[in-house]
């Protein structure tokens, strides 16, 4: 593990957070005139106490089915993005990477996504079938042919590809919206629970 990764992991650890909280109390005591001239020692000592007494980080070695599924999809998407580098016009690259960003946001919510088989199927097919098929069909056309609008056709192959990418982006946007609605519903359910248990809430979304 790289040193920078170790540092970042420690900064977000329970030990660092607990130590920092106690150190802040020591610093507050200095400003209130409670620690005298030895306040730096007090702050450091309090940090050490907090870091030592904090509960250890939970070890998590198991990987959920949701993570396995979405991790494989993420790898397939990343592989596709690498394969198309330099093969398409800039506007196609921009459209594909914009679509990939939406898909990445969806994949980041592994549990919510895999809880809906229909949505998972759409995402999986988009990564492994729909998007590669559209890009492959375009890539196999001569560049000049792809950019030329033929007689009797409303749009060129280039325009057709952009239209297909827009359709896929819209579909992924619907999946993302459904997942966000689920997140919001979970927040509403939590709000109802808290109001029933403790009274009013400043996060009332009704």
CORQUI-V807210 format. One record per run of one state. SS is the DSSP state (H for helix, E for strand, - for the rest). FROM is the first residue (numbers start at 1). TO is the last residue. If there is no record, write none. Layout:
ss=[SS | SS]
from=[FROM | FROM]
to=[TO | TO]
This chain:
ss=[- | H | - | H | - | H | - | H | - | H | - | H | - | H | - | H | - | H | -]
from=[1 | 3 | 12 | 14 | 32 | 36 | 54 | 65 | 84 | 90 | 108 | 110 | 115 | 117 | 140 | 143 | 148 | 157 | 199]
to=[2 | 11 | 13 | 31 | 35 | 53 | 64 | 83 | 89 | 107 | 109 | 114 | 116 | 139 | 142 | 147 | 156 | 198 | 206]
